[in-house]
């Protein structure tokens, strides 16, 4: 058809009308888009305000007074800095560390002098912010036991016994003379051992175990270190590469001093035969090089593979038309384990560097050694000194004239303060997520996870036939895997009992805070998860 001016104008008019209609439609759609953005912004503001209101205006972080009490800083962390020939830190270097901590200036952190080639591990992460969950500085840990306290004596004694028993299979503790001596010795410390409370006499059945519900049932190590584990189509081998027995490190003063100064050490010596973990050396090596959330991701894979039931609060339980996936399903929990882990690290790194600066056990042992055998006169609690003078206690089992702590790693502890513990905080956070997600009271045997334990050589697994085999539950074994990882660091010599106990609780606080904030983000009708805290109380999140 031949175009005319009229038809052209009509076409233009139609196009104009169409454009106007589309424009109006877009204009009407825009508020919907803005409405979502505004709702999102309000959600974040509400969470931030709730965090602000929950944080006291004059929040105090209590700590022991060791740093002020001892001018030579003998009771505080100083590894990696220059050290004097007597093993104490060069004060100008320690003051440079304090200057950086007090100013927060990256330039001041760069200016901290080192004693060797090993750098300090990431102190500035304690100053990082997160956009979800409680702020790292809003969480409080109680003071660590003081240098001269009986609690500190109890904890270093436990570290010595752990080192002495490093190569003894857990299954042999009942008949092993060192294990029996350890249980008797640690019983003498009573409530001072477990910070804050001991649960009765220590026996060979409870030696080096955690205190959480379920932790003292079944084999020492959790079933999540032994049961079949599949990562998608890949089967994960639960045997590990461990280190050779009988080889410990830092047992002479010259090596100890070099390590404190940050001088690099030779590598460990490895066993060529893969084994299932069966003793302290094995779990020590496992926690030496584990991936941050590895134990708990394995636990998730095992539970998911066994079809373990979800917590009763999961909104997709019995749903008539849907299953969970990105929310309340497998991918959700798998990624949440990763999410809480770095938040846990930032929170505990603040406690380590900016609050407590607690010395490592390897340094406390040196203070014991210098006091006992070299006339240093340090204010070490008399109880551990008495133990070394008694042939029925540490004096009958440690090498004569040497109280240095035999270390499982050539480099000893890492280059950051002891309290709180990174492994334990991550364990507390991740296990709290798993206890929220899965029905804790589920018996392992009810989902086809028949308990097993390793042979003493670690080459195979055999059924666990103890009288409590049927009592192992999902929640109890999750508590146990957290304690195994936390206390495994103690067995290696790099952490204290109270580091583990209190840091599990710190991680728990972080995970609960994140779960609470995320609850407001879901579209599903969700009334919250229930879980059992490490102290045995229950909470709905």
N, C-alpha and C positions, 0 to 999 in steps of 0.2 A: 504494500500500500504506500502511495506517494505521501510523504510527510508534508503537513501544512503547519502554518504557525500555530493554529489552534490545537492540533494534535500534539505538537511539540510542547506547548505550554501546559497542555493537559498532562503530558508525561512528566514534565518537570514538577507540576503540582503534585502528582501522585508520588513521585520520588521524594519530594519535600515532606509530604504528609507521612510517607513511610519512615523517613529519617527522623521526623518529629516523634512518631510513635515509638521507634526504637530507642531514641534518646530518652523519652519519658520512662520506658521500661528499664533502661540502664540506670536512670536516676532513682527509680523506685527500688532497684536491686541493690544499689549502693548502700542504703542504710542497713540492709541485712548484713552486708559484708562488714560494715563498720560496727554493727551490733555484735558480731562475733569477736572482732578485735577489741571492742570495749569490754565484752564479757571476759576475754582472756586477760586483759590488763587488770580488771577488777580482781580476778582470781589471784593474780600475782601480788597485787597490792594487799589483798586480804591476808595472804600467806605471810607476806613480809611484816605486816602490822601484827599478826599473831605472834610471830617470832620476836618482834620488838617488845610486845607486852609480856611475853613469857621470860624475858631476860631482865633481871634486876638492874636498876640504873647504876648501882655501885657494886657490880658483880666482883667478888673476890675469888682469886684462885689460891687456895691455901697450899703451902709447901713447908717442908721441914726447914730448919734454920742452919743446916750444915754449911751453906755457902757463906753465911755471915759469921758462923761460929769458928771456922778454921781459916786463918789468914792465908795458909798455903794451899787452900782448896783441895785438901786431901780427900774430902768426902763427896766431891762432884766429878762429873764427866769432863775429861780433857783429852781424850784420845785423838791423835792426829796433829795435835799442837806440839811445839817444842817442849821437851822435858829435861829436867835436871838429871844428873847422874844418879840421884837417890830415888828417882821414879816420880817425883812431884813435878807439876807443870811449871813452866816458866811464866811467872805472873804477868809479865807484860803481854804475853800472847793470850792468856786467859782474859785479861782486861780488854784486849782488842775484840775478843769474842763477845764480851758483855756490851761493848760499845755498839757493835753491829746489832745485837739483840735489842738494845734499848732504842736505837735510832730507826731500825728497819730499813736503813739505806742500803741499796744494792752495792754502792761503792764501798761502804764499810764492810760488808760481807766479803767483797773481793779482796779487801786489805788484811783479812785475818792471816797471820803467819802460820805456815805449816812446818811440822818437824821432819817430814819426808815427802814422799810423792803421792800419798793417798789423800784425796780431798774429803772435806766434810760433806755428809750426805744431806743435801737439799734443805738446809734450815729455812729458806725463804718460803717453802711450801706451807709452813705454819702461818703465813700471813695471807695466803690466798683466800678469796671469797668463793662461795658457791651460790647458785641461784635456786637451789632446792634443798630442803632439809634444814636442820638447825645449823646456825653459824658455828664454825669450829671453835670460836672463842667463847661461845655461850654455854659450853659444856664443862663440867667441873669434875676433876678427880681428887680424891683425898690425898693428903701428903703421903709421900713414900716413907717407909721406915727410916728413921735417922741413922746416921753412921754408927753411933755408939750404942744403939738400942739392942735389946735382947731379940727383938723381931728380926733385926738385920743379922744377928748371930745365927738365929734359927734358919734363915733363908740361905745364908752362905753355907751352912752345914748341909742343908739339903742339896745344894749344888755340888759339894764335895762328894756326897754319897752317890749322886747321879753319875758323876764322872767315874767313880770306882766300879759302878755296876753297868757301865755303858755296853759291855760285850756279853752280859749275862741275859739269856732269853727270859722274857717275862714269865714264861711257864715254869721256870726253875726257881723263882723267887722264894717259894715256900720252903725249899730245902737248902737254899744257898746261905752260907754263914755270913757273908757280907750283907745280904739283904736283911737277914734277921738282926744283925748288929745295927743296920741303918734304921730299921723300924723301932728298935729299942731306944736308940739315941734320939731320934726325932720325936718320939713320944715324950721325952723329958721336957721338950720345949712347950708342949701343950698348946694353949691358945695363941702363943707367939708365932707358931709356925705358919698358919695359913692366911693371916691378914685378910679379914679381921678375926675369924674364929676357926678353930680346929673342931672336927666332929669326932671327938673321942680319941682313944689310943690309935697310934699308927700301927698297922699290921702289914705283913708281907702281901696281903690281898689288897690293901688300900695304898701301899707305898707309891708315891709319885703320881697318884691319881688326882683328878679334879674333884670339885665338890658339888657339881650341878646334878639335878635329878637324872638318874639313869647312868651316870658316869662311872659308878662303881659296880655295875653289873656286867657279867660276861668277860670276854678277853680284854686285855688292857687296851689294845688298839681297836678302833671302831670298825664295824663291818664294812664301812664305806671305803676302807683301804684294801678290801679283799674281794668283795662281790664282783660278779661279771659287770663290766661297764662298757657300753657302746656309745661312741660319739658319731651319730649318724650311722653310716655303713662301716665305720672303722671300729674294730674291737680294740679297746685300750688295755694294754698289758699292765697288770697290777704288780708285777715284779719290778724292782727298782735296781738301779746301779748304785751300790753302796760302797763304803770305804773299807779298807782292810782292818781287821781287829787288832787291838793292841798298840795302835799308833796314835799317840796324843801329842799335843803341841804346847809350846810356851811354858815348858816345865823347868827352864833355867832363866835366871834373871836377865842375862844379856839379851836373849831372844825376846823375853817379855818387854824389856825397855825399847828394843828396836820396833816392836809392834806398836807400842804406845806412841812412838814418834811418827808412825805412819810409813815405816820402811816396808816395802813390798816383800812378801815371803814366797817360798816355793809352793807349788800346788800340792793338793792332797794326793794320797795314794789310793787307787781304786781297786775294788774286788772285780776281777774279770767275769765273775759268774752272777747273773741277775738273780735276785732273791726277793721273796715276800718279806716285808718288814717284821722282825721278831724281837728286836731289842732296842736299847736306847741309841746305839750308834746308827742304826738304820733310820729311825724317825728323825734323828738329828741331821742326817744327810738329806733326808727328804725335805725338811724345812729349810735347808741351806740354799736350795736352788729352785724351790717350787714357784710356779706362776701365782700371782697374787691371790686369786680366788679359786685356785685349782681344786682343792679338796672339796669345796662346796659345790663346784660345778660337777665334779664327779658324783657327789652325793645326789644332786639333782638328776643326772643321767641315769643313775641306778634306780632311783625311786620312780622316775617317769617310765623307765623300761619295764619295771615290775608292775606298773599300773597302780601305784599307791594312790589311795583316794585323796582328793583335795579337801581342804578345810571345809567345814559345813557352811561357812559364810560365802563360799564362791558362788556367784550368781548364776553360773552355768550348770551347777549341779541339778540334774533332772530337767533342764530347760527343754521345752517341747519342740523347738525349731532351730536352735542355734548351739554352737560350741564356741568356747573361748579360743582366742588366738593372739592377736596383738594386745588385747586386754583379757586378763584372767585365763590365759592359756600358756602353752609351753614357751613360745618366744618371749612372752612378757616376763616370766620368771627368770628365764635364762639371761636376758639382758639386764634385769634388775640386779642380779648378783654382781655384774660388772659395775653398774651405777653406784652402788653403795660402797664399793671398795675404795675408790679414790677419795670419796668424801671421808671415809674412815681414816685414811692416811693423813689427810690435811688436818683433821681434828687431833689426832694423836701426835702429829709432828709439832703442833702448837704446844701441847703439853710437854713434850720432850725438851724442846729448845727454849721456849719462852717462859716456862713455869718451873719445872723440876730439876732438870739437868742432873739427873741421878747417875752416879758412877755405875759401871758395869761390874758383874761379879769377878771378872778376871783381875780388876783393880782392887776390889775389896780383899781378895785372896792375897794379893801382894802386900797389902797393909797388914794382914794377919802374919804373913811370912816374915816381914821386916820386924814386926813386934816380937814374935816368938824367938827368932833365931839371929836377929841382927841389931837388937837393942834400939829400935827406932822410937819406942815409947808412944806409939799412936794409941788413941783412946778406943781401942777395939774392946767390945764387950767381953767380960771375963768368961762367959759361958763357952764360947767357941775356943778360947785359949785353954780352958779346963778340959774340953773334949780332946784336944791334941795331947794333953798330958796323961790321958787315961787309955790304957791298952785295950779296954773294952769298947772304947768309942773311936773317934777318928785316929787317935794316937796308935791304935793297933793295926791300922790299914793304910794310912798315907805313908809315902816314903819318909824315912827318917831325916829330920833336919830340913824338910822342904814342905811348905804349905801353899805353894803356887797351885792354882787350879789347872788340872790337865784339860786342855781345850780340844774339841773335836775338829776345829778348823785351824789351818795354819795361821790365818790372819786374825784369829780370835773373833771378837765381836765386830759388828759393823761400826762405821764412824758416825754414829749418832747416839744420843743419850739413851739410857735404859728405859725410863718410865715416862709414859706408858709404852706398851709393846705394840709395834706395828702389826705383826702377825696376829696377835690376840685381838686387837681392835677390829681388824678385817674379819677374823673368825666370828666375833660377836655379832657384827653387822650381817654377814652372809647367812649365818645359821639362824638368826632371827627372821630373816626373809623366808627361809625354808620352813621354819616352824609355823610361820603365818600361812604359808601356802598349802602345806600338806597336813593331813589329820595326824596329829602327834601320837595319839593313843593307838594307832595301828600297829599290831604286832608284826615283826618281820616275817615270822613263819606264815602269817596269814596272807602274805603277798608273795610267797614262794622264795623268800630270802632265808634259807636255812643257815644258821650261824656256823661259821668256820673259823679256824685258827691255823697259823702256820706251824709246820714242823720246826724243831729247834735249829735246823740248818737253813731254814727259809726256802727250801727248794720246792715244797709242795704245800697244799692246803689239806687239812683233815677236818671232819665234822667237830664242832664244839659240843661236848656232851655234858657240860656242867649243869647243875640242878636249876640254874636260872636261865637256861637257853631259851625257854619259852617266854621269858619275861622281857626280852629285848624288844624295844619299841622304836618307831621312827623318831620320836622326840628324844628319847634317851640316847640313841646312837648319834643324833645330830649334836646333842650336848657333848657327847664323848669326842666326836671328831674335832670340835672346837677346842676342847681341853687338850687333846693329843697334840694339835698343832701348836697351841700356846705353850704347853709344858715341854714339847719337843725342843723348843729353843732353849729352855732351861737345861735340858739334858746335854745339849751341846756346849753349855757353859756361858751362854751369852745373855741370859735373862734371869729374873728373879721370880719367885712364887707370886708376890704381890703385883708384879708387872702383868702376869697372866690374869689373875683374878679380877683386878680392877679394870683392865683393858677390855676384857670380854663385856663388862657392863657398859663401858664407854661405847663400844661398837653397837651394843643393843640399843642404846639411846639414839644413836644416829639412824639406825634402821627404822625404829618406831617413829621418829620424827618425819622421815621420808614417807613412810606408809600413811601417816596421818595427812600430810599435805596432798599426796596423790589421791586420797579418797575423794576429795572434792572435784577431781578431774574427770570422773567416769560418767558416762551416760546411763549405764546399767543401774538397776535398783540394787544397791549394795549396802548391807548393814554392818560391814566390817568383819575382819578376821579375828579369831581368838588365838592366843598363844601363851605358852608358859615361859615366864622369864627365867633367867639363870638363878634367881633367888627362890624359885619354886612358886611364886605368885602368878596368877593368870591376869591377862589384860585383853581387852577388845580394842582393836585398832581399825 
